[in-house]
Amino acid sequence: MRHERTNRPVVSVAKPWMKWMLLVPLCGMVALAMPFPAAAQTPSREAGTISAMIPVDHVIRQKKDLEAVKDMKLLWGDTVKTERGGRVRVRLNDGSILNVGSQSQLGIQTHDTQAQRTQLQLAYGRMRASVVRITQPDGGFTVRTTAAVAGVVGTDEFIEAAQIYTT
Protein backbone atom coordinates (compact mmCIF):
# COMPACT_ATOMS: atom_id res chain seq x y z
CA MET A 1 0.00 0.00 0.00
CA ARG A 2 1.32 3.49 -0.89
CA HIS A 3 0.57 6.93 0.51
CA GLU A 4 -1.66 9.05 -1.77
CA ARG A 5 0.48 12.23 -1.96
CA THR A 6 4.02 10.97 -1.59
CA ASN A 7 3.64 7.61 -3.30
CA ARG A 8 5.90 6.11 -0.64
CA PRO A 9 5.18 2.73 0.93
CA VAL A 10 3.07 3.01 4.07
CA VAL A 11 4.69 1.26 7.01
CA SER A 12 2.62 0.82 10.11
CA VAL A 13 4.32 0.38 13.42
CA ALA A 14 1.89 -1.00 15.94
CA LYS A 15 2.62 -0.36 19.55
CA PRO A 16 1.93 -3.27 21.95
CA TRP A 17 -0.86 -1.33 23.70
CA MET A 18 -2.58 -0.69 20.35
CA LYS A 19 -3.22 -4.43 19.91
CA TRP A 20 -5.20 -4.47 23.16
CA MET A 21 -7.27 -1.49 22.06
CA LEU A 22 -8.42 -3.47 19.02
CA LEU A 23 -8.86 -6.77 20.86
CA VAL A 24 -11.14 -5.52 23.69
CA PRO A 25 -13.97 -4.18 21.46
CA LEU A 26 -13.72 -7.27 19.28
CA CYS A 27 -14.23 -9.55 22.31
CA GLY A 28 -17.26 -7.50 23.34
CA MET A 29 -18.84 -7.89 19.91
CA VAL A 30 -18.22 -11.65 19.94
CA ALA A 31 -19.78 -11.94 23.41
CA LEU A 32 -22.90 -10.07 22.28
CA ALA A 33 -23.27 -12.25 19.20
CA MET A 34 -23.26 -15.47 21.24
CA PRO A 35 -26.65 -16.85 22.37
CA PHE A 36 -27.55 -16.57 26.04
CA PRO A 37 -27.18 -19.77 28.04
CA ALA A 38 -30.31 -21.62 29.14
CA ALA A 39 -29.93 -20.38 32.73
CA ALA A 40 -30.17 -16.76 31.60
CA GLN A 41 -33.41 -17.33 29.69
CA THR A 42 -36.77 -16.92 31.40
CA PRO A 43 -37.58 -20.23 33.09
CA SER A 44 -40.96 -21.93 32.74
CA ARG A 45 -43.18 -21.28 35.71
CA GLU A 46 -44.57 -24.14 37.75
CA ALA A 47 -48.34 -24.13 38.25
CA GLY A 48 -48.93 -27.29 40.29
CA THR A 49 -48.81 -31.08 40.24
CA ILE A 50 -51.01 -34.00 39.26
CA SER A 51 -52.08 -35.40 42.63
CA ALA A 52 -54.30 -38.26 41.40
CA MET A 53 -55.38 -39.76 38.09
CA ILE A 54 -57.15 -42.57 36.32
CA PRO A 55 -55.38 -43.34 33.04
CA VAL A 56 -55.47 -42.67 30.02
CA ASP A 57 -54.32 -39.04 30.34
CA HIS A 58 -51.84 -36.78 28.58
CA VAL A 59 -50.03 -33.51 29.19
CA ILE A 60 -49.26 -31.43 26.13
CA ARG A 61 -46.18 -29.28 26.73
CA GLN A 62 -44.65 -27.18 23.96
CA LYS A 63 -46.27 -29.33 21.24
CA LYS A 64 -45.04 -32.57 22.86
CA ASP A 65 -47.56 -35.18 24.00
CA LEU A 66 -46.39 -36.57 27.37
CA GLU A 67 -48.03 -39.40 29.29
CA ALA A 68 -49.46 -38.01 32.52
CA VAL A 69 -48.15 -39.59 35.73
CA LYS A 70 -48.88 -39.00 39.40
CA ASP A 71 -46.80 -36.19 40.97
CA MET A 72 -45.95 -34.77 37.52
CA LYS A 73 -45.15 -31.03 37.65
CA LEU A 74 -47.41 -28.84 35.51
CA LEU A 75 -46.15 -25.58 34.03
CA TRP A 76 -47.78 -22.46 32.64
CA GLY A 77 -48.90 -23.26 29.11
CA ASP A 78 -49.41 -27.00 29.74
CA THR A 79 -52.62 -28.68 28.61
CA VAL A 80 -54.13 -31.62 30.48
CA LYS A 81 -56.08 -33.95 28.18
CA THR A 82 -58.11 -36.94 29.36
CA GLU A 83 -59.36 -39.80 27.19
CA ARG A 84 -62.54 -41.83 27.62
CA GLY A 85 -62.64 -43.08 31.23
CA GLY A 86 -59.62 -40.98 32.27
CA ARG A 87 -59.64 -38.37 35.03
CA VAL A 88 -57.01 -36.09 36.53
CA ARG A 89 -56.82 -34.18 39.82
CA VAL A 90 -54.49 -31.18 39.75
CA ARG A 91 -53.32 -29.44 42.90
CA LEU A 92 -52.30 -25.88 42.06
CA ASN A 93 -49.52 -24.18 44.02
CA ASP A 94 -51.99 -21.89 45.84
CA GLY A 95 -53.93 -24.90 47.19
CA SER A 96 -56.78 -24.88 44.66
CA ILE A 97 -57.90 -28.30 43.40
CA LEU A 98 -58.98 -28.98 39.81
CA ASN A 99 -60.79 -32.21 38.92
CA VAL A 100 -60.71 -32.73 35.16
CA GLY A 101 -63.38 -35.14 33.94
CA SER A 102 -63.31 -37.82 31.28
CA GLN A 103 -62.86 -36.71 27.66
CA SER A 104 -61.78 -33.17 28.60
CA GLN A 105 -59.02 -30.75 27.67
CA LEU A 106 -57.89 -28.08 30.15
CA GLY A 107 -55.12 -25.57 29.44
CA ILE A 108 -53.26 -23.78 32.24
CA GLN A 109 -52.63 -20.33 30.79
CA THR A 110 -51.23 -18.64 33.93
CA HIS A 111 -51.11 -19.33 37.66
CA ASP A 112 -49.40 -16.60 39.69
CA THR A 113 -49.61 -17.43 43.40
CA GLN A 114 -48.29 -14.05 44.62
CA ALA A 115 -50.81 -12.00 42.61
CA GLN A 116 -53.48 -14.71 43.00
CA ARG A 117 -54.23 -14.64 39.25
CA THR A 118 -55.17 -17.87 37.52
CA GLN A 119 -56.39 -18.24 33.95
CA LEU A 120 -57.53 -21.59 32.58
CA GLN A 121 -58.90 -22.62 29.17
CA LEU A 122 -61.44 -25.47 29.10
CA ALA A 123 -61.60 -26.41 25.42
CA TYR A 124 -64.15 -29.16 25.97
CA GLY A 125 -65.33 -31.52 28.68
CA ARG A 126 -65.96 -31.11 32.40
CA MET A 127 -64.03 -29.60 35.29
CA ARG A 128 -64.76 -29.08 38.97
CA ALA A 129 -62.67 -26.49 40.79
CA SER A 130 -62.29 -25.92 44.51
CA VAL A 131 -60.66 -22.48 44.60
CA VAL A 132 -58.91 -20.89 47.59
CA ARG A 133 -60.17 -17.51 48.78
CA ILE A 134 -58.85 -14.61 46.70
CA THR A 135 -57.50 -11.86 48.99
CA GLN A 136 -55.40 -9.79 46.56
CA PRO A 137 -57.19 -6.72 45.10
CA ASP A 138 -56.28 -7.62 41.49
CA GLY A 139 -56.56 -11.37 42.05
CA GLY A 140 -58.91 -13.61 40.14
CA PHE A 141 -59.60 -17.13 38.98
CA THR A 142 -61.09 -17.34 35.47
CA VAL A 143 -61.99 -20.26 33.26
CA ARG A 144 -62.52 -19.55 29.56
CA THR A 145 -64.48 -21.77 27.21
CA THR A 146 -65.46 -21.28 23.57
CA ALA A 147 -68.82 -19.84 24.69
CA ALA A 148 -68.21 -18.15 28.07
CA VAL A 149 -65.85 -16.83 30.74
CA ALA A 150 -66.45 -17.87 34.36
CA GLY A 151 -64.88 -16.17 37.36
CA VAL A 152 -64.55 -17.61 40.87
CA VAL A 153 -63.66 -16.03 44.20
CA GLY A 154 -62.95 -18.67 46.86
CA THR A 155 -65.64 -21.24 46.17
CA ASP A 156 -66.43 -24.44 44.29
CA GLU A 157 -67.56 -24.44 40.68
CA PHE A 158 -68.48 -27.01 38.08
CA ILE A 159 -68.09 -26.21 34.38
CA GLU A 160 -69.11 -28.29 31.39
CA ALA A 161 -68.00 -26.96 28.01
CA ALA A 162 -68.85 -27.90 24.46
CA GLN A 163 -68.31 -26.00 21.24
CA ILE A 164 -71.61 -24.09 21.40
CA TYR A 165 -72.51 -24.02 25.10
CA THR A 166 -71.13 -23.80 28.64
CA THR A 167 -73.00 -24.84 31.78
Secondary structure, DSSP 8 states (H G I E B T S, - for coil): -B-TTT--B------HHHHHHHHHHHHHHHHHHS---GGGS----EEEEEEEEESSEEEEETTEEEE--TT-EEETT-EEEE-TT-EEEEEETTS-EEEE-TT-EEEEEEEETTTTEEEEEEEEEEEEEE-----STT-EEEEE-SS-EEEESSSEEEEEE-SS-B-
